[in-house]
Amino acid sequence: MELWIKGLLLALLMIGSVEDWRNHSIHTWYPMAFFSGALLRQVLCPAFSMWMFVGGIALGGAFFVLSKIKSGVLGAGDGLVLGVCGAYIGVWGVTTMFIRGIFLAAIWGVLRLALQWIQSGRCVNGEMPFIPCLLAAYLTMLW
């Protein structure tokens, strides 16, 4: 994968992580701007087959639709960012990133619950931002 593509995807995930961490939601304008870059790259110099491109977008689209049907399971911004990532790295890359992100989120959740238990003797339910987990997962893919 080209270096500038890796840099763009890393920038998207870093911006999304900061915003998701602070607000537990993201704006839709910048993922769409990054998506237009991926679309332009695919049209001008295809990095992989159209099926890989569309499949990567479809995975994020499925999570976006799931967030609208079943609110609280996954945020719409998470599905949007996954779709844009799929446009950059294809269906297999985004699937790998999603599975690693889920694994890292599970570890983070268990550690967070354990820390709450130690501090207050009880576990408090709360939202957990997922895009930082996707960023960590992408960094493991670059390594």
C-alpha positions as CSV (number, residue, x, y, z in Angstrom):
1,M,0.0,0.0,0.0
2,E,1.3,3.4,-0.9
3,L,2.7,5.5,2.0
4,W,0.3,8.4,1.4
5,I,-2.7,6.0,1.7
6,K,-1.4,4.7,5.0
7,G,-0.9,8.3,6.1
8,L,-4.4,9.3,5.1
9,L,-6.0,6.4,6.9
10,L,-3.9,7.0,10.0
11,A,-5.0,10.7,10.0
12,L,-8.6,9.7,9.7
13,L,-8.3,7.3,12.6
14,M,-6.4,9.7,14.8
15,I,-8.9,12.5,14.2
16,G,-11.8,10.1,14.8
17,S,-10.2,8.7,17.9
18,V,-9.8,12.1,19.5
19,E,-13.3,13.2,18.7
20,D,-14.8,9.8,19.7
21,W,-12.9,9.9,23.0
22,R,-14.0,13.4,23.9
23,N,-17.6,13.4,22.6
24,H,-18.6,9.7,22.2
25,S,-19.6,10.7,18.7
26,I,-18.0,12.0,15.5
27,H,-19.0,14.5,12.8
28,T,-19.7,12.9,9.4
29,W,-18.1,15.5,7.2
30,Y,-14.4,14.5,7.5
31,P,-15.0,10.7,7.0
32,M,-16.9,11.6,3.9
33,A,-14.0,13.8,2.8
34,F,-11.6,10.9,3.3
35,F,-14.0,8.7,1.4
36,S,-13.9,11.0,-1.6
37,G,-10.1,10.6,-1.6
38,A,-10.4,6.8,-1.6
39,L,-13.0,6.9,-4.4
40,L,-10.9,9.2,-6.5
41,R,-7.9,6.9,-6.0
42,Q,-9.9,3.9,-7.0
43,V,-11.1,5.6,-10.2
44,L,-7.8,7.0,-11.2
45,C,-5.4,4.2,-10.3
46,P,-7.2,1.2,-8.8
47,A,-5.3,-0.4,-6.0
48,F,-7.4,-3.5,-5.9
49,S,-10.4,-5.0,-7.6
50,M,-13.8,-3.4,-7.5
51,W,-15.2,-6.3,-5.4
52,M,-12.5,-5.7,-2.7
53,F,-13.3,-1.9,-2.8
54,V,-17.1,-2.4,-2.6
55,G,-16.8,-5.2,-0.1
56,G,-14.8,-3.0,2.3
57,I,-17.4,-0.3,2.1
58,A,-20.2,-2.8,2.5
59,L,-18.8,-4.1,5.8
60,G,-18.8,-0.6,7.2
61,G,-22.2,0.0,5.7
62,A,-23.6,-3.1,7.4
63,F,-22.5,-1.8,10.8
64,F,-23.9,1.7,9.9
65,V,-27.3,0.1,9.2
66,L,-27.0,-2.0,12.4
67,S,-26.4,1.1,14.4
68,K,-29.6,2.7,13.0
69,I,-31.7,-0.5,13.6
70,K,-30.3,-1.3,17.1
71,S,-29.1,1.9,18.7
72,G,-26.6,1.5,21.5
73,V,-24.8,-1.6,20.0
74,L,-22.5,0.3,17.8
75,G,-22.4,4.0,16.9
76,A,-23.2,5.2,13.4
77,G,-19.8,6.9,13.3
78,D,-18.1,3.6,13.9
79,G,-19.8,2.1,10.9
80,L,-19.0,5.1,8.8
81,V,-15.3,5.0,9.7
82,L,-15.2,1.3,9.1
83,G,-16.7,1.9,5.6
84,V,-14.1,4.5,4.8
85,C,-11.3,2.3,6.0
86,G,-12.7,-0.5,3.8
87,A,-12.5,1.9,0.8
88,Y,-8.8,2.3,1.6
89,I,-7.7,-1.2,2.6
90,G,-10.3,-3.5,1.1
91,V,-12.6,-6.0,2.5
92,W,-9.9,-8.3,4.0
93,G,-8.0,-5.5,5.5
94,V,-11.0,-3.9,7.1
95,T,-12.1,-7.3,8.4
96,T,-8.7,-7.9,10.0
97,M,-8.8,-4.4,11.5
98,F,-12.3,-4.9,12.8
99,I,-11.5,-8.3,14.5
100,R,-8.3,-6.9,16.0
101,G,-10.3,-3.8,17.2
102,I,-13.0,-6.0,18.8
103,F,-10.2,-8.0,20.6
104,L,-8.5,-4.8,21.9
105,A,-11.9,-3.3,22.9
106,A,-12.6,-6.5,24.9
107,I,-9.3,-6.3,26.7
108,W,-9.8,-2.5,27.4
109,G,-13.3,-3.2,28.7
110,V,-12.2,-5.9,31.1
111,L,-9.4,-3.7,32.4
112,R,-11.8,-0.8,32.8
113,L,-14.3,-2.9,34.7
114,A,-11.6,-4.3,36.9
115,L,-10.3,-0.8,37.7
116,Q,-13.9,0.3,38.5
117,W,-14.3,-2.7,40.8
118,I,-11.0,-2.0,42.6
119,Q,-11.8,1.8,43.0
120,S,-15.5,1.7,44.0
121,G,-16.4,-1.9,44.6
122,R,-18.9,-1.9,41.8
123,C,-19.0,-1.8,38.0
124,V,-20.6,1.1,36.2
125,N,-22.1,0.7,32.8
126,G,-20.9,3.3,30.3
127,E,-20.1,3.9,26.7
128,M,-16.7,3.1,25.4
129,P,-15.3,4.7,22.2
130,F,-14.5,2.2,19.5
131,I,-12.5,4.3,17.0
132,P,-9.4,4.4,19.3
133,C,-9.5,0.6,19.3
134,L,-9.6,0.7,15.5
135,L,-6.6,3.0,15.5
136,A,-4.7,0.6,17.7
137,A,-5.7,-2.3,15.5
138,Y,-4.5,-0.4,12.4
139,L,-1.2,0.4,14.0
140,T,-0.7,-3.3,14.7
141,M,-1.4,-3.9,11.0
142,L,1.3,-1.4,10.0
143,W,3.8,-2.9,12.3
